[in-house]
Amino acid sequence: MTSALRRLGTLGRDRLVMALLALMTVTWLLAVEGRQGFGRDEGQYFRAGERYWGWFEELGHNIAAGHPGQSFTPQGLDRYWSDNAPDHPVVAKVLYGLSWRLFHRCTCTGPARYLHPIPVRGRHITLPLFKRDSTAFRFPAMLFAALLVSLVYRFCRRFVAPPAAVAGAVLTLAQPHYFFHAQIACFDAPITTMAFAVGYAYWKSLRSARWGVLTGVVFGVALGTKHNAWLMPIFLAGHYVWMRRGDLLGTDGRRRLPRVPLAFVSMVVIGPLVFLLHWPWLWQAPLLRTRAYVNRHLQHEHYNFEYLGRNWNAPVTDPSLKPLRMTAPFVETLFTVPVTTLALSLVGAVVLLRRRRGEAVGPDAEAETRPEETRASRPDWRRPGADVDRAPGAFLAVQIFGPLCVVALPATPIFGGVKHFMPAMPYIAVAAALGLDRLARVVRAALVAPRARGSGATRARVDAALPVALAALVCLPALVETRRSHPDGLSHYNLLAGGFAGGASLGMNRQFWGYSVLPMLPWVNGNPDKSAMYWHDVISDALFMYKREGRLGLDVGDTGYGLPAIDRSSVGILFYEKHWAGYEGEFWDAYGTTRPVYVREREGVPLIAAYQRGKR
């Protein structure tokens, strides 16, 4: 086994580790995703993904009938692709729909067949990998997470030895709020992966023309994943200007503007083309509809979100509140990322701050350098970083603080909490890997030096085992914390905040958009008044999926949305979020009782209460 690994070489071993990390990521996510309910957004993306697949299915029928053009008429396109437009582009949703069509165990017969967003003619052939439709929808998001974990390891290997790089990859996944999003059919885990992929491609492009072109392609896919991609070139430009600051300052005696890199040219040219081609809804009016999409997010409403005991649902104009509002992403990071990860990332930051230009970050790193990435004395726009150090400290700084600072602006909506700046999280894990590598070398020097008189074999075993043991030790708390948080990752807060209860006491947001109802469904199914059920923040698309999968009875009703729906209901639920507090009084008045019949809680923190008319 050892000899076989040696024959693989450094690159081969790294690729094997990347594959194993990806496999373990998907295995863990698949093992637990069934315990996590459907939120408001995810229910809409189930529906949209299935409708998008309907267009491809109809296109196949039209091709077989000899008139494929019918699928490309304005009516043929909008009938399917206008769903969830202009809110979001469609890379992830198309993958969700395709995965559903290929991998769910089809039971498209009986009454549940009418809960699909497009007509289902009957059973269809699939590769029945997943029992639940929702698992098949969610599978691509898990693959995105697996790709991210692998890329973090690969990037870390530029600086640190394999044990620390593995730890960085594991700490990327072992963050409760990221872990929550990594197993649902939404866009936040995919765009986190794409943000890291764009950064990685740009980093490689500084010394490789081939990667300069690929950066534009990767950026185009990121544009098709979520609107976060708009900001990526700004962060990268900040790093590039810092890296080439010698040109601006004239350190060689001649001031000049830094050359525009091939990667940026590729992003400007190829990126928009990929974006346009990937979204059929844009095709009949590209400029008009692209503008509608951009304006949708530039003018996005501020949904309710609790932070430090206040409800934030509008741009902050009160000067006395702006400083508090601007702390949100930094405090949320401090209170949600596992403490060991934070501590190691601070050590990594010190390592980078103390590093001299051109000095290796981690002398134990063994990652290969391809010929086109070697330093050259005469760089050009295709390889603009070939003659200078690539400034890893500045690169990590802009990738971490860029998303945080954008969300810190008082006019930026914060209703998504950590997910709005989640692209910073894998870079925090990279910094943690740098910190662990330095810690391992310090500890190794302290432990191995006193044993210098021992046998060479003993010293070698200690030298090899110590980094692995330290990596396992620092990953364990984050893994345990992540496992413990599931399936309520959005309610989780770390040791600094005081856990679930501490986060609630501090006035931090507990949850959003109705995902946490899943454990209550057996109680609902057994309730005699279930035909007149008020679902509060659970939308109909989520209820349809619960019913399609047999988790919720087909005879369970839905009285609708808003306060009048409480009056029409006999049993109802209330999500404990600050802006919903007044609804509990509505239940008391409508039902004639102040006593809930069911409370769902985590570690003493109530998440949902159920009331029933006439029950005291």
BELRAWO-V466814 format. One record per residue. RES is the residue in three letters. PHI is phi in whole degrees, -180 to 180 (* if undefined). PSI is psi in whole degrees, 0 to 359 (* if undefined). NEAR is the number of other C-alpha atoms within 12 Angstrom. Layout:
{{RES/PHI/PSI/NEAR} {RES/PHI/PSI/NEAR}}
This chain:
{{MET/*/314/7} {THR/-64/318/9} {SER/-66/325/9} {ALA/-65/320/12} {LEU/-66/321/16} {ARG/-61/320/13} {ARG/-67/334/12} {LEU/-64/328/16} {GLY/81/171/17} {THR/-60/313/23} {LEU/-64/317/23} {GLY/-63/319/19} {ARG/-65/319/25} {ASP/-64/320/33} {ARG/-67/324/24} {LEU/-64/317/22} {VAL/-64/318/30} {MET/-59/317/31} {ALA/-65/318/25} {LEU/-66/318/22} {LEU/-62/318/34} {ALA/-64/317/31} {LEU/-64/316/22} {MET/-66/324/24} {THR/-62/309/34} {VAL/-64/320/32} {THR/-62/314/19} {TRP/-64/315/27} {LEU/-65/318/37} {LEU/-65/327/33} {ALA/-68/336/20} {VAL/-120/349/27} {GLU/-64/334/35} {GLY/-66/347/30} {ARG/-89/355/28} {GLN/-104/125/35} {GLY/-76/181/41} {PHE/-100/125/44} {GLY/-88/175/35} {ARG/-56/310/30} {ASP/-64/315/32} {GLU/-62/321/39} {GLY/-58/320/38} {GLN/-68/324/35} {TYR/-77/330/40} {PHE/-57/309/48} {ARG/-62/313/40} {ALA/-66/318/41} {GLY/-60/320/44} {GLU/-70/323/42} {ARG/-66/320/35} {TYR/-62/320/42} {TRP/-61/326/33} {GLY/-58/326/33} {TRP/-65/315/34} {PHE/-63/321/26} {GLU/-64/316/24} {GLU/-66/323/26} {LEU/-60/319/24} {GLY/-62/318/18} {HIS/-65/320/17} {ASN/-68/323/18} {ILE/-64/316/16} {ALA/-63/328/12} {ALA/-84/354/13} {GLY/88/13/12} {HIS/-136/67/15} {PRO/-64/336/19} {GLY/-60/336/19} {GLN/-62/331/21} {SER/-75/347/27} {PHE/-109/9/25} {THR/-74/159/20} {PRO/-53/320/19} {GLN/-69/320/17} {GLY/-66/326/25} {LEU/-78/312/28} {ASP/-70/334/27} {ARG/-58/331/26} {TYR/-112/314/34} {TRP/-83/352/38} {SER/-77/348/30} {ASP/-65/127/32} {ASN/65/22/29} {ALA/-109/145/28} {PRO/-93/23/28} {ASP/-60/310/31} {HIS/-145/148/43} {PRO/-68/183/47} {VAL/-124/7/44} {VAL/-54/306/38} {ALA/-67/318/44} {LYS/-66/323/44} {VAL/-63/318/40} {LEU/-63/321/37} {TYR/-64/315/43} {GLY/-65/319/39} {LEU/-64/317/33} {SER/-62/318/36} {TRP/-59/313/41} {ARG/-64/327/38} {LEU/-86/323/26} {PHE/-117/352/28} {HIS/-82/157/30} {ARG/-85/106/27} {CYS/-69/125/29} {THR/-130/42/26} {CYS/-80/53/26} {THR/-133/165/18} {GLY/80/189/17} {PRO/-59/328/19} {ALA/-66/341/27} {ARG/-63/337/24} {TYR/-84/2/20} {LEU/-91/0/27} {HIS/-79/149/34} {PRO/-72/342/29} {ILE/-127/155/25} {PRO/-59/137/19} {VAL/-111/117/23} {ARG/-78/340/14} {GLY/158/193/17} {ARG/-64/146/16} {HIS/-133/159/19} {ILE/-79/131/15} {THR/-138/172/21} {LEU/-93/101/17} {PRO/-77/69/20} {LEU/-77/327/21} {PHE/-125/133/27} {LYS/-68/320/22} {ARG/-96/141/31} {ASP/-57/317/41} {SER/-63/325/50} {THR/-64/319/40} {ALA/-65/319/39} {PHE/-61/320/47} {ARG/-79/343/49} {PHE/-56/316/43} {PRO/-60/325/38} {ALA/-62/323/46} {MET/-67/323/45} {LEU/-66/322/36} {PHE/-60/317/42} {ALA/-63/319/49} {ALA/-63/319/38} {LEU/-63/318/37} {LEU/-61/313/46} {VAL/-59/318/49} {SER/-66/318/41} {LEU/-66/322/41} {VAL/-62/316/48} {TYR/-59/313/49} {ARG/-63/319/44} {PHE/-68/319/43} {CYS/-61/328/46} {ARG/-66/347/39} {ARG/-68/340/35} {PHE/-126/331/39} {VAL/-133/167/38} {ALA/-73/164/36} {PRO/-55/317/40} {PRO/-59/316/38} {ALA/-68/324/47} {ALA/-66/320/46} {VAL/-62/318/45} {ALA/-61/318/50} {GLY/-60/319/51} {ALA/-66/317/48} {VAL/-66/318/46} {LEU/-68/339/51} {THR/-65/314/52} {LEU/-78/323/54} {ALA/-83/58/43} {GLN/-129/112/48} {PRO/-50/318/43} {HIS/-72/322/45} {TYR/-67/317/48} {PHE/-58/321/50} {PHE/-58/312/45} {HIS/-77/339/45} {ALA/-71/347/46} {GLN/-119/19/46} {ILE/-124/156/46} {ALA/-84/63/47} {CYS/-123/194/44} {PHE/-108/352/48} {ASP/-73/319/42} {ALA/-68/315/47} {PRO/-60/318/47} {ILE/-72/332/47} {THR/-63/317/48} {THR/-63/315/46} {MET/-68/325/44} {ALA/-62/318/50} {PHE/-69/322/48} {ALA/-64/319/40} {VAL/-63/315/44} {GLY/-61/318/49} {TYR/-65/316/37} {ALA/-63/317/34} {TYR/-60/315/45} {TRP/-57/315/40} {LYS/-68/328/35} {SER/-67/341/38} {LEU/-63/339/45} {ARG/-133/18/36} {SER/-147/117/33} {ALA/-65/324/32} {ARG/-59/317/23} {TRP/-72/336/34} {GLY/-62/318/39} {VAL/-70/317/31} {LEU/-63/331/32} {THR/-59/319/42} {GLY/-65/322/38} {VAL/-66/313/33} {VAL/-63/320/38} {PHE/-64/322/47} {GLY/-62/319/39} {VAL/-65/322/38} {ALA/-63/318/45} {LEU/-59/326/43} {GLY/-82/0/40} {THR/-100/312/38} {LYS/-166/161/37} {HIS/-70/347/36} {ASN/-52/333/41} {ALA/-61/336/42} {TRP/-56/328/31} {LEU/-86/344/29} {MET/-59/315/42} {PRO/-62/329/34} {ILE/-64/315/21} {PHE/-64/317/35} {LEU/-66/323/42} {ALA/-64/324/30} {GLY/-61/317/23} {HIS/-67/318/32} {TYR/-64/318/37} {VAL/-64/320/29} {TRP/-64/317/26} {MET/-64/325/31} {ARG/-102/24/33} {ARG/-61/338/26} {GLY/-63/328/22} {ASP/-65/317/23} {LEU/-70/323/19} {LEU/-85/346/17} {GLY/67/45/14} {THR/-66/340/12} {ASP/-98/13/12} {GLY/95/359/10} {ARG/-141/115/12} {ARG/-80/143/14} {ARG/-162/158/17} {LEU/-75/140/16} {PRO/-62/142/24} {ARG/-65/144/25} {VAL/-76/123/25} {PRO/-72/154/38} {LEU/-57/323/33} {ALA/-59/318/43} {PHE/-70/321/40} {VAL/-61/317/27} {SER/-64/320/33} {MET/-65/321/40} {VAL/-72/325/27} {VAL/-91/306/22} {ILE/-78/321/27} {GLY/-54/306/33} {PRO/-63/328/29} {LEU/-65/315/24} {VAL/-62/318/29} {PHE/-60/315/37} {LEU/-65/316/27} {LEU/-70/333/22} {HIS/-81/346/29} {TRP/-123/95/39} {PRO/-59/335/37} {TRP/-60/333/38} {LEU/-78/340/33} {TRP/-63/322/24} {GLN/-80/342/22} {ALA/-150/71/18} {PRO/-57/312/21} {LEU/-71/314/15} {LEU/-62/315/15} {ARG/-78/328/24} {THR/-64/320/29} {ARG/-64/321/17} {ALA/-63/320/22} {TYR/-64/313/30} {VAL/-64/315/24} {ASN/-64/328/17} {ARG/-56/322/19} {HIS/-95/332/23} {LEU/-68/334/18} {GLN/-115/28/17} {HIS/-65/138/22} {GLU/-67/156/18} {HIS/-98/101/22} {TYR/-71/165/20} {ASN/-69/140/25} {PHE/-157/131/32} {GLU/-91/132/36} {TYR/-144/120/37} {LEU/51/45/27} {GLY/84/357/21} {ARG/-113/150/21} {ASN/-97/124/27} {TRP/-111/114/36} {ASN/-140/23/25} {ALA/-161/158/23} {PRO/-57/139/27} {VAL/-81/122/23} {THR/-114/342/16} {ASP/-73/116/13} {PRO/-58/330/12} {SER/-73/339/11} {LEU/-96/343/19} {LYS/-60/315/20} {PRO/-59/319/16} {LEU/-64/314/22} {ARG/-61/323/36} {MET/-70/343/28} {THR/-80/349/24} {ALA/-52/303/40} {PRO/-65/329/40} {PHE/-74/318/32} {VAL/-69/320/27} {GLU/-63/321/41} {THR/-64/315/38} {LEU/-61/326/30} {PHE/-97/353/38} {THR/-117/328/46} {VAL/-75/136/48} {PRO/-52/141/44} {VAL/-62/322/35} {THR/-63/322/37} {THR/-65/317/48} {LEU/-61/315/39} {ALA/-63/315/26} {LEU/-66/324/36} {SER/-67/327/40} {LEU/-66/320/27} {VAL/-62/317/27} {GLY/-61/322/38} {ALA/-64/320/32} {VAL/-63/319/22} {VAL/-58/316/28} {LEU/-71/324/32} {LEU/-66/325/22} {ARG/-86/351/15} {ARG/-72/138/21} {ARG/-87/150/16} {ARG/-58/129/17} {GLY/90/346/18} {GLU/-76/139/19} {ALA/-65/138/23} {VAL/-70/314/35} {GLY/-134/108/32} {PRO/-66/347/17} {ASP/-87/354/25} {ALA/-67/144/29} {GLU/-124/9/26} {ALA/-60/140/26} {GLU/-71/156/21} {THR/-119/120/18} {ARG/-72/157/15} {PRO/-55/322/12} {GLU/-73/352/22} {GLU/-104/4/27} {THR/-72/155/22} {ARG/-66/143/22} {ALA/-133/154/19} {SER/-83/338/13} {ARG/-125/83/15} {PRO/-73/163/26} {ASP/-139/186/22} {TRP/-65/339/24} {ARG/-77/330/29} {ARG/-132/69/35} {PRO/-74/350/38} {GLY/-111/17/43} {ALA/-71/337/29} {ASP/-105/1/23} {VAL/-132/162/29} {ASP/-66/146/31} {ARG/-86/7/36} {ALA/52/66/31} {PRO/-63/328/40} {GLY/-64/315/36} {ALA/-67/323/32} {PHE/-62/311/34} {LEU/-65/323/39} {ALA/-62/314/31} {VAL/-71/328/32} {GLN/-76/333/42} {ILE/-86/308/38} {PHE/-82/340/28} {GLY/-59/300/35} {PRO/-61/324/36} {LEU/-65/317/35} {CYS/-69/326/26} {VAL/-63/316/32} {VAL/-72/337/36} {ALA/-72/342/31} {LEU/-62/133/24} {PRO/-60/337/28} {ALA/-89/356/24} {THR/-85/132/34} {PRO/-64/146/35} {ILE/-124/19/37} {PHE/-67/346/33} {GLY/-95/356/33} {GLY/62/227/39} {VAL/-60/328/46} {LYS/-63/337/38} {HIS/-74/339/36} {PHE/-127/26/41} {MET/-64/334/48} {PRO/-58/343/45} {ALA/-75/338/44} {MET/-65/316/54} {PRO/-64/331/50} {TYR/-73/329/49} {ILE/-63/321/47} {ALA/-66/324/54} {VAL/-62/315/52} {ALA/-61/323/50} {ALA/-64/323/48} {ALA/-64/320/55} {LEU/-63/319/53} {GLY/-65/318/41} {LEU/-65/320/50} {ASP/-62/317/42} {ARG/-67/319/37} {LEU/-61/319/30} {ALA/-63/321/38} {ARG/-70/324/28} {VAL/-67/313/18} {VAL/-66/320/21} {ARG/-63/318/28} {ALA/-63/323/19} {ALA/-72/326/16} {LEU/-91/325/19} {VAL/-80/324/26} {ALA/-56/315/17} {PRO/-64/341/13} {ARG/-100/18/19} {ALA/-60/334/18} {ARG/-80/350/11} {GLY/-73/183/14} {SER/-69/154/12} {GLY/-64/326/13} {ALA/-65/319/14} {THR/-64/315/16} {ARG/-61/321/21} {ALA/-66/320/17} {ARG/-65/316/18} {VAL/-63/317/27} {ASP/-63/325/27} {ALA/-83/324/22} {ALA/-79/330/21} {LEU/-61/311/28} {PRO/-61/324/34} {VAL/-67/315/26} {ALA/-63/318/23} {LEU/-65/319/30} {ALA/-61/315/37} {ALA/-63/320/24} {LEU/-64/316/23} {VAL/-77/336/37} {CYS/-79/332/37} {LEU/-57/311/23} {PRO/-60/320/26} {ALA/-67/321/37} {LEU/-65/316/30} {VAL/-64/318/21} {GLU/-65/320/33} {THR/-68/316/38} {ARG/-62/318/27} {ARG/-65/327/27} {SER/-72/335/33} {HIS/-71/141/35} {PRO/-96/21/36} {ASP/-112/51/43} {GLY/-60/329/41} {LEU/-72/340/43} {SER/-89/354/46} {HIS/-78/139/44} {TYR/-137/151/43} {ASN/-84/188/38} {LEU/-61/325/23} {LEU/-65/326/24} {ALA/-85/338/27} {GLY/99/25/22} {GLY/74/199/34} {PHE/-56/310/37} {ALA/-66/321/26} {GLY/-64/319/26} {GLY/-62/319/34} {ALA/-65/319/34} {SER/-65/328/22} {LEU/-79/354/23} {GLY/78/34/27} {MET/-91/151/41} {ASN/-61/137/43} {ARG/-92/327/44} {GLN/-174/173/46} {PHE/-158/150/39} {TRP/68/30/33} {GLY/75/14/36} {TYR/-71/334/39} {SER/-84/12/41} {VAL/-81/344/44} {LEU/-52/313/32} {PRO/-63/345/28} {MET/-88/350/31} {LEU/-62/322/29} {PRO/-60/323/18} {TRP/-65/319/25} {VAL/-63/315/35} {ASN/-59/329/25} {GLY/-92/1/16} {ASN/-83/132/27} {PRO/-67/341/17} {ASP/-100/20/26} {LYS/-65/342/31} {SER/-72/342/24} {ALA/-121/67/26} {MET/-101/133/35} {TYR/-101/123/40} {TRP/-101/1/44} {HIS/54/254/40} {ASP/-99/12/37} {VAL/-93/119/38} {ILE/-85/164/29} {SER/-62/325/32} {ASP/-61/321/29} {ALA/-68/319/36} {LEU/-63/319/43} {PHE/-60/318/34} {MET/-68/319/39} {TYR/-57/319/38} {LYS/-72/319/29} {ARG/-58/325/31} {GLU/-90/0/30} {GLY/79/11/26} {ARG/-83/339/32} {LEU/-131/133/30} {GLY/-65/147/26} {LEU/-66/342/25} {ASP/-91/5/23} {VAL/-79/130/33} {GLY/-93/179/29} {ASP/-149/112/35} {THR/-83/357/28} {GLY/108/198/23} {TYR/-118/147/22} {GLY/93/177/24} {LEU/-62/320/25} {PRO/-59/331/16} {ALA/-67/332/26} {ILE/-66/319/34} {ASP/-63/328/26} {ARG/-81/348/25} {SER/-96/163/34} {SER/-111/338/32} {VAL/-144/143/41} {GLY/-157/163/50} {ILE/-120/157/44} {LEU/-132/126/43} {PHE/-86/131/36} {TYR/-82/93/36} {GLU/-133/150/36} {LYS/-57/318/28} {HIS/-74/350/26} {TRP/-97/3/28} {ALA/-56/321/17} {GLY/-65/338/17} {TYR/-67/332/32} {GLU/-63/320/31} {GLY/-61/326/20} {GLU/-63/320/26} {PHE/-62/315/39} {TRP/-57/315/26} {ASP/-70/316/20} {ALA/-73/323/26} {TYR/-96/347/27} {GLY/71/30/20} {THR/-153/149/21} {THR/-108/9/22} {ARG/-110/116/21} {PRO/-69/151/27} {VAL/-95/349/26} {TYR/-157/134/27} {VAL/-131/125/25} {ARG/-98/125/26} {GLU/-138/162/26} {ARG/-129/117/29} {GLU/53/43/20} {GLY/86/358/17} {VAL/-99/113/29} {PRO/-68/135/26} {LEU/-109/319/37} {ILE/-141/140/37} {ALA/-122/144/33} {ALA/-116/136/42} {TYR/-118/151/41} {GLN/-135/135/35} {ARG/-63/129/33} {GLY/85/354/20} {LYS/-91/123/20} {ARG/-119/*/14}}
